[in-house]
Structures are given as structure tokens and as C-alpha cells.
Amino acid sequence: MNRPEARSALRRALEISRELAAAAALGDAVLAKRLDADRLQLLKAARALPQTDGDLAVLGEIGALNAQAIGSLQHGLRAAARDLDMMSVGRRAMRAYSATGLRR
């Protein structure tokens, strides 16, 4: 891969990172996983050549978008875990009160 191809790969990786962050914000983990795999291939290809300051700035932005995407996905995971926990608490309470046999 030559320098222009490497820069093009980095620019495309940045575009994919933006798409990935948007998908993660919407909670679409399947799309985020696919985009991450595509981006990884581009980054591996661009890694072969020495990086300029501009390339490093693009990589920094990609890193920031990646952190944002991870945060969004983790937030969704924690929200789902809280919902499941609350459902479990409700089920346990329902079983406990139904076992008392109290009728209204």
C-alpha cells in the first residue's frame, strides 16, 4: 500500500468510526460489530506505512469516537441489566405475596 492509499484508508476508517458511534448510540450492537471489523481491516492496511502528524490526528479522532461508541454500548448494557434486575425483584415479590394466600 502506498501513501495515498494509506491516507484514503485512514479517512475511510474515520468515516466508519463516525457511523459506528452513531450505531452504538442507537444501541445497534450488530451493526457496530460489523463496522468495527471493516474499520480494523482498514487500520491494519494503513499501519504498514509510517504515520505523519495529520495521520496521527486522524487516529486520535478515531480513538475518541471508539471510546464514545464503547461508552454508548456499555450504557445500553447496564440499562438492560437494570431492567432485568427490576423484573427479577418484581417476580420474587409476586411469588412471596402470592404464597401468603391473602385474598381481597
Buried (B, 14 or more C-beta within 10 A) or exposed (E): EEEEEBBBBBBBBBEBBBBBBBBBBEBBBEBBEBBBEBBEEBBEBBBEBEBEEEBEEBBEBBEEBBEBBBEBBEEBEEEEEEEEEEEEEEEEEEEEEEEEEEEE
